[in-house]
Amino acid sequence: MLVSKLKPARDILALHAAAPPAAPDAAPRPRAEHFGENYAQELQAKAAALPRTVKWHFVGGLQANKARALAAGVPNLWCVSGVDSARKADLLDRGRAAAVEARARERGEGRGAEEDEDEGERRLRVKIQVNTSGEAQKAGVAPADAPALARHVVERCPHLRLAGLMTVGAVARSADGAENEDFRALARARDDVAAALGVPAAGLELSMGMSADFEAAVAMGSDEVRVGSSIFGERPPRRAAETA
């Protein structure tokens, strides 16, 4: 996933547009589809300006007062990585329900149409954020609390689908090719969640690794890495960013 925070919408569109073939007889190059944003308002503004074929991920620290509006206002919101409380899960669930109803009205199908809607559109994917490093400045539930939150999502949030777990590990722990204990901790948390829910662990994704440590994360089983600066370059200060 390409993290595009504080980068202009035109940069995202350039990567999302189908690339021309490298040679006249070659197949078109695949386009980037999955983009991540850290700020809810920025994501909503970009989503309004760009094609609905973009699959948006929210990867920042989600504020509860913005959760419902985010899920309701972005029809092509693909996943929220960073759910760390039952309250935020409930607000996202209500927002997704509102989005489903709005799409039904757009299609002229009336109430009750969500049963006929594609599963991928009806249910918003979410990943539980786990604070594996124990750092006070990082969001996320403690590993021991992940199963209870996962059960809440599965049992109480019909418009959400538990896609997996994510963490922002301490980058220093991946130095010199060492196996990052934070990544190990996330894998153990996934096993605990799977056991609590009675589902296969392989069905829950691990989202771990960023530009500085994605290789170590992949080596330790990451299903998704969040890469931004190594693709887009250095980001400007937030106050100076031109994102629209």
ABEGO torsion letter per residue (X at the ends): XBBABGBBAAAAAAAABBBBBABAABBBBBBBABBBBABAAAAAAAAAABBAABBBBBABBBBAAAAAAAAAABAABABBBGBABAAAAAAAAAAAAAAAAAAAAAAGAEBGAAAABBAAAABBBBBBBBBAAGBAABBEBBAAAAAAAAAAAAAABAABBBAEBBBBBBAAAABGGBBBAAAAAAAAAAAAAAAAAGBBAAABBBBBEBAAAAAAAAAAGBABBBBAAAAAEBBBBAAABBAX
